[in-house]
Amino acid sequence: MNTKIWLSSPHMSGKEQKYIKEAFDTNWVAPLGPNVNGFEEDLQNYLGNNSCVAALASGTSALHLGLILLGVSKGDEVICQSKTFSASANPILYQGAVPIFVDSERDTWNLCPEQLEIAIKHRLSLGKKPKAIIAVHLYGMPYKVDDIISISKKYDIPILEDSAESLGSTYKGVKCGTFGDISILSFNGNKIITTSGGGALVAKTKEIKDEAVFLSTQARDNAPHYEHSKIGYNYRMSNIVAGIGRGQMTILNSHVSKRRHNFDFYKNSFCDINPIQFLNEPKGMFSNRWLTTILLPSYKIREALREFLLTDNIESRPLWKPMHLQPVFKDAPKYLNGISENLFERGLCLPSGSNLTKSDLARVVNKVKEYFQNVR
Ligand SMILES: *Cc1c(COP(=O)(O)O)cnc(C)c1O
């Protein structure tokens, strides 16, 4: 059997262990310390825009704190892009709030501005004003930032920007992860940079960042004993994990170029295979191409190709199943146009790691070509 080609696997720079060793040498083996501060500074410098970053245990915990900071509580409604990974939506339920799912548009596969406005108007007509909008730059492709922000302003509903898959992407030259009233990042093992597991909340002010850090460290009031006037969480990032993050920040830009190169290589290699379609970057958008995604003519062909790749130990994965189709969210209100379901049926993510070798990429391309030669 050929060695396994993964969808997206961790890719170290070699600098990570220096920071981890420093943490051990100075005994900062705790959920605070120089690496946590250093990683937050690196992220702030990278994102620009006066971002204030709180390093946390995961992207999911960042989303949860984001909802809390936006005032979401029991019984509130929160609008969420349906085409996303479940972690975008689960924290709505952690708060006892109600998710309202909204479909995608064709140009970026992200939150559809028209459906979003239809949903808001309908919720308002029912006497319920949504408390927040969770918008996601899926697979690294920015959502229609200007359109979504103008709807958010028009109806005075804040945006929680899920930038878990889009560190390194930009919209009109501005970094993704800076567009929400609150934004989040993820450093899980499969993301564009990884700390093994980890995430961050990106705030617009130091006060909001400090409140996130306060909540993430058990909400300890200022007293010599343990005093609590709010419910706290254990969501802070460890100083060991943050050391990996500092090493990873040194090669983030090269990971973006490599992933974009993967996309270009697939696109050029498949240019004469008509059944394969790619998602192009709309004007003003720059995707980190976290995952290269393709559309096939039908569910049947998508599944056949996926299984054919698997026979050569090549991992691929259907596009994320929309949240409104998930059993766990079956009762949630939804505003649909058919696009996310169609993408789910026909879409496939190809191996996209920044550590794929030339021969790995060639193996994937040859296997895909072989599939289409045989079906013709
Ligand atoms: C990975 C991911 C998350 C969750 O991040 P974790 O760090 O794994 O908790 C949230 N949203 C999206 C879109 C993701 O891809």
The ligand as an SDF file (V2000), in Angstrom:
LIG
                    3D

 15 15  0  0  0  0  0  0  0  0999 V2000
  -12.0390   24.0820   13.1760 C   0  0  0  0  0  0  0  0  0  0  0  0
  -13.2140   24.9720   13.1470 C   0  0  0  0  0  0  0  0  0  0  0  0
  -13.7900   25.4670   14.3250 C   0  0  0  0  0  0  0  0  0  0  0  0
  -13.3980   24.9880   15.6890 C   0  0  0  0  0  0  0  0  0  0  0  0
  -12.1140   25.2220   16.0610 O   0  0  0  0  0  0  0  0  0  0  0  0
  -11.4350   24.2410   17.1590 P   0  0  0  0  0  0  0  0  0  0  0  0
  -10.1500   24.9320   17.4300 O   0  0  0  0  0  0  0  0  0  0  0  0
  -11.2720   22.9170   16.5130 O   0  0  0  0  0  0  0  0  0  0  0  0
  -12.3340   24.2050   18.3520 O   0  0  0  0  0  0  0  0  0  0  0  0
  -14.8340   26.3720   14.2180 C   0  0  0  0  0  0  0  0  0  0  0  0
  -15.3070   26.7550   13.0230 N   0  0  0  0  0  0  0  0  0  0  0  0
  -14.8080   26.2820   11.8680 C   0  0  0  0  0  0  0  0  0  0  0  0
  -15.3780   26.7710   10.5800 C   0  0  0  0  0  0  0  0  0  0  0  0
  -13.7510   25.3610   11.8970 C   0  0  0  0  0  0  0  0  0  0  0  0
  -13.2860   24.8780   10.7420 O   0  0  0  0  0  0  0  0  0  0  0  0
  1  2  1  0
  2  3  1  0
  2 14  2  0
  3  4  1  0
  3 10  2  0
  4  5  1  0
  5  6  1  0
  6  7  2  0
  6  8  1  0
  6  9  1  0
 10 11  1  0
 11 12  2  0
 12 13  1  0
 12 14  1  0
 14 15  1  0
M  END
$$$$
